[in-house]
């Protein structure tokens, strides 16, 4: 079963539909860009690609140190842990 809008969920759990950068820089999303983003390579996306999984919620190490650092980054993350919560929801489907 697929969550409505699941294709717009980044490998890290970010809902791309609510991302301000998507429109500003014409970001296609990490899945379409294969982790090679406008700002450089995304370590989280490249990790998922290397492990051949669709998102971090499918990883045996979830939530790992890399994802936690990325999700709670002071500048680009979110203090509520929304990305990780989204991935947890995706895990049960």
C-alpha positions as CSV (number, residue, x, y, z in Angstrom):
1,X,0.0,0.0,0.0
2,X,1.3,3.5,-0.9
3,X,0.7,6.6,1.2
4,X,-0.9,9.4,-0.9
5,X,2.0,11.7,-1.8
6,X,4.6,9.1,-0.9
7,X,6.5,9.8,-4.1
8,X,7.1,13.3,-2.7
9,X,8.7,12.0,0.5
10,X,12.4,12.3,0.4
11,X,14.7,9.4,1.5
12,X,15.2,11.2,4.8
13,X,11.5,11.6,5.4
14,X,11.2,15.2,4.3
15,X,7.9,16.0,2.7
16,X,9.1,17.7,-0.5
17,X,5.7,19.2,-1.1
18,X,6.3,21.5,1.9
19,X,10.0,22.3,1.1
20,X,10.6,25.9,0.2
21,X,13.8,24.9,-1.7
22,X,11.9,22.7,-4.2
23,X,10.4,25.7,-6.0
24,X,13.2,28.2,-5.4
25,X,16.0,26.0,-6.9
26,X,13.9,23.7,-9.1
27,X,14.8,20.7,-7.0
28,X,13.5,17.5,-8.5
29,X,13.8,15.6,-5.2
30,X,16.6,13.3,-4.0
31,X,15.1,10.2,-5.6
32,X,15.0,11.8,-9.1
33,X,18.4,13.5,-8.6
34,X,19.9,10.2,-7.3
35,X,21.3,12.1,-4.3
36,X,23.1,14.7,-6.4
37,X,21.3,17.8,-5.3
38,X,21.7,21.4,-6.3
39,X,23.7,22.1,-3.2
40,X,26.0,19.0,-3.6
41,X,25.7,15.4,-2.8
42,X,23.2,14.3,-0.1
43,X,24.9,11.8,2.2
44,X,21.6,10.5,3.4
45,X,20.2,9.8,-0.1
46,X,23.5,8.3,-1.3
47,X,23.5,6.0,1.7
48,X,19.9,4.8,0.8
49,X,21.0,4.4,-2.8
50,X,24.1,2.4,-1.8
51,X,21.9,0.1,0.4
52,X,19.3,-0.2,-2.4
53,X,16.4,1.0,-0.2
54,X,13.8,3.6,-1.0
55,X,14.1,5.5,2.3
56,X,15.8,5.4,5.7
57,X,12.8,3.8,7.4
58,X,13.7,0.6,5.6
59,X,17.2,0.5,7.0
60,X,18.2,-2.0,9.7
61,X,20.1,0.9,11.4
62,X,17.1,3.3,11.5
63,X,17.4,5.9,12.8
64,X,21.1,6.1,12.5
65,X,23.6,8.8,13.5
66,X,23.7,10.2,10.0
67,X,19.9,10.6,9.7
68,X,19.7,12.0,13.2
69,X,22.3,14.7,12.5
70,X,20.6,15.5,9.2
71,X,17.0,15.6,10.6
72,X,17.9,17.7,13.6
73,X,20.4,20.0,11.9
74,X,20.0,23.5,13.4
75,X,19.9,25.3,10.1
76,X,18.0,22.8,7.8
77,X,16.5,20.2,10.1
78,X,13.4,20.4,12.3
79,X,13.5,20.3,16.1
80,X,10.2,18.3,16.3
81,X,11.7,15.3,14.4
82,X,9.0,15.4,11.7
83,X,11.2,13.6,9.1
84,X,11.8,10.6,11.4
85,X,8.2,10.5,12.5
86,X,7.2,10.4,8.8
87,X,9.6,7.5,8.2
88,X,8.2,5.6,11.2
89,X,4.6,5.9,9.7
90,X,5.9,4.6,6.4
91,X,7.5,1.6,8.1
92,X,4.1,0.3,9.2
93,X,2.5,0.3,5.8
